[in-house]
Structure formats: C-alpha cells, structure tokens
Amino acid sequence: MTINRKLTAKDLALIVCFTALYAVFSRIPISPILGMPGASITAAAVTAPIIGILLGPDAGTFSVFLGGTISFYLGSFSPSSFVSGIVAALCAGLLCKGKRVWCFIVYFSFFILLGFYPSIGPAWLFPSYMWFQIVGLFLLVSPLESIAIANLKSKNNSRFLLSFFVVALTSTLAGQISGSLAAFVFISGSPNYWLGTFQFLTGLYPAERIIIALGSAFIGTPLFRILQSSNLLRTVNHERARGFP
C-alpha cells in the first residue's frame, strides 16, 4: 500500500490548505449526530471524502488527521467525528488509487468490530441496523465500484460526478461505521440504550450518508476540475481497480 514518491512544495501547500479548510468546516454544524445528544455532524464530514479523493490516501489522510486534531482540541469534534473523518478520507484515497482490496480490508474490519462489539454490538442487539452498511460492503466489491474508479479519470462531468458520489458514499459509510465504533468506546450506554438507538437510526442514517455523499460529489467535482486545470493535482494518480471484478 506504500506510495513511493516524495512530496513536492505543491503537495505540502495542498495539505496545509486542506488541513485548514477541514478545521474551519468542522466549526459548521449541519445536523445533530443521531443518537449522540450534544454532538453534531459538521461540514467536515462532506469534506473528508473530497480530501481523500483529491490528495490520495497518504496526503489526504494526513491532512484530515491534522485538521481533525486541531478541531478536537478546539472542541469542534467528538472522538467519533475525529475517527470517522480519518477513515472516510483513507478509504476515499485508497479507492481513487484503485486499491480496493485495502479499502475492503479497512471497511470490513471496522464492520466486524462494530457488529460484534461485546454485548452491545448491533449484531447481538438489532442486526437490521447494519443493512445499509452491508449495502456499502456489496457496493465496494461490485463492478459498479470498479466502473466508478475508472470514471474518476473521465472528462465527462456527468460520469465523473456519479463516480465521485459512489466513491464518497462508500467512504462516508466506512467513516460512519468507525465513528459508531468510537462511540461504543467513549459512551457508557446500557444494552437497552443502544438497542433503542439502533432501532431509531436504522431508517435515518442511510439518508444522512447519501446526503453527505451528494454534498461531497457536488462540491468535489468542480473543485477537482479547478485544481486539475491549474496543474495542482499531481498527488492524484488514479489507477485501475485491483482485486475485484
């Protein structure tokens, strides 16, 4: 999974800019985190997949980590938001590089850890909660994901927009899974509390993730074109998807 190249001044400038942008966007709440009173999903959730796609898995994840660290210490982020953004950027970056096997490993590992978390995991209490996460898993290994990755090189804006959405949806779902796992670690809740949370969220979080992915696609597509035309995206190096059809 290593990427053998040195960062240039352009790369470092982009990392700094997107780190600052991510930290600023973390101050803009867009909805409460369902099931976590007092915490909010911020505009940074929309930004994380964009940064991963634009900068790749190494620089993109590093940028989101730095921005998330700043946001966490400023009180803008909960641990769930911090972890979620990093994983979303990582998965988006891996997919844009065509490294679906690595993305699958990340996604599936968090999926299993969440589902079978001791005593309060949804696999024990309310398996139906995981239905859309399973959809994301099948999407990840399907030919549609492969087509989306290939079309991230397309000059057709409609194809590129749809591909950006598919990659962002898979990535933001991975972020949602890892963020939920972080919530288990940092929130003391009884099995009854989590059962009620799962039942409440089952029909809601899919819409939330779709909206986030749409936001990423509609913001990320023109941003990508602008940076591409300015010759600022040497970090983006889309490769053929490997490991799945």
Secondary structure, 3 states (H helix, E strand, C coil): CCCCCCCCHHHHHHHHHHHHHHHHHCCCEEEECCCCCCCEEECHHHHHHHHHHHHHHHHHHHHHHHHHHHHHHCCCCCHHHHHHHHHHHHHHHHHHCCCHHHHHHHHHHHHHHHHCCCCCCHHHHCHHHHHHHHHHHHHHHCHHHHHHHHHCCCCCHHHHHHHHHHHHHHHHHHHHHHHHHHHHHHCCCCHHHHHHHHHHHCCCHHHHHHHHHHHHHHHHHHHHHHHHHCCCCCCCCCCCCCCCC
